[in-house]
Amino acid sequence: MLRTSGAAVLGLSAFSLGRIAAAVTEKDQRKQKVLLFTRSPIWEHPWIVREGAGLSKIETIFSALGQKAGLEVVCTKDGAVFDGDWDQYDAIVFYATGNLLTDKCDTPQPGAAMSAEGKKRLLAAVEAGKGFVGIHPATTCFPSEGVDPYIAMVGAEFIMHGKPQKATMRVASSKFPGMEGLGNAFSMDEEWYAQRKFAKDLHVILVQETAGMQGEWYQRPPFPATWARMHGKGRVFYTSMGHQEIWNDKTFQQVLLGGIAWALRNVDADVTPNIDTVTPDANVLNK
């Protein structure tokens, strides 16, 4: 595991990092601690691959964002972390891929697979109040015929993606942290994930507009792309953005920081389920 920490700095994006750091000062003077878990038994995104003993590109950028927000960030690919001390972490961030219980990896991965008990402890910790943030491939974890308990927690399951292309995100929850200044919609080039098995209690923040998109998996009604939900007492935030180069995009960073701040309980937001009104045909697959 690699650990980083740093002081709060303002002005990185339209979403003030000070809103995250201020809550740390008001609570107990202890820096909040966030775990970034990036194990990928299948298809390890190039930007998450480590070269030597250093951090990957995504881990480096995430650590810098955390440092500027006054957070302590720990990065690991070792699934054994879920059998350890949970009390030290205020939130868990997933940029992981596939069946995390397997020891077989397409590329060399430091550390061990997640244990079945570790998975149970993760889900129990979130339900008890631990913050959880899923980024991009987090919905690929633990695929199953039904709805895996992890998928039920994160809120949806990955199906497929087409080639990277420019597409539109419609803002469905403008008052959620990180949506400041984004207007009604914005567009960017990204590798867009098609998802299914959406939870009925999602508070949809950003909607994937599918009109004009190329690729068979997008020939369907608009569906949730970024959302929040309560899992027991825990706050769960997920965004499908975050493939590779997008990590340098200030809009993506702003959306992610807003979600992290909410998951850490440093800011509040109304997360009343709205999936039935915002994306009523989310689970309709035309393919």
Sequence and secondary structure as in RCSB ss.txt:
>XXXX:A:sequence
MLRTSGAAVLGLSAFSLGRIAAAVTEKDQRKQKVLLFTRSPIWEHPWIVREGAGLSKIETIFSALGQKAGLEVVC
TKDGAVFDGDWDQYDAIVFYATGNLLTDKCDTPQPGAAMSAEGKKRLLAAVEAGKGFVGIHPATTCFPSEGVDPY
IAMVGAEFIMHGKPQKATMRVASSKFPGMEGLGNAFSMDEEWYAQRKFAKDLHVILVQETAGMQGEWYQRPPFPA
TWARMHGKGRVFYTSMGHQEIWNDKTFQQVLLGGIAWALRNVDADVTPNIDTVTPDANVLNK
>XXXX:A:secstr
 EEE   B   SSSS THHHHHHHHHHTS   EEEEE   SS   GGG   TTS  HHHHHHHHHHHHBT EEEE
E  GGGGGS  TT SEEEE   S TT S  SS  SS    HHHHHHHHHHHHTT EEEEEGGGGGSS  SS  HH
HHHHS EEEEE S EEEEEEES TTSTT TT  SEEEEEE  EEEE   TT EEEEEEE TT  SGGG SS EEE
EEEEEETTEEEEEES  SSGGGG HHHHHHHHHHHHHHTTSS       HHHHSTTTT    
